[in-house]
Amino acid sequence: MTVQSITIYVYGRVQGVGFRYQTYCWAKKNKLLGYVRNMNDGSVKIVACGDNEQIAALIHWLEEGGPPGARIEHFLPQFCETEEMADFSIRH
């Protein structure tokens, strides 16, 4: 199993709609490590660590619209250095 990390910036109506919490719940259910955080420009940053299937599932979930209430206009995924993380969290 190859573990990889991805950083995804999500744009659209993604703040003030429960996006972080619902992403947190989805990531925990799918056993991803990492975090989700609101950015000052109105986007949301997701850093996720997992195997190829887990990362593909996260991207698919975002392509399908992500959490109810959100309106994803576009997102930018970029693979990054794998960080040591023990859990998935919401960062402020």
Disulfide bonds with the S-S distance in Angstrom:
none
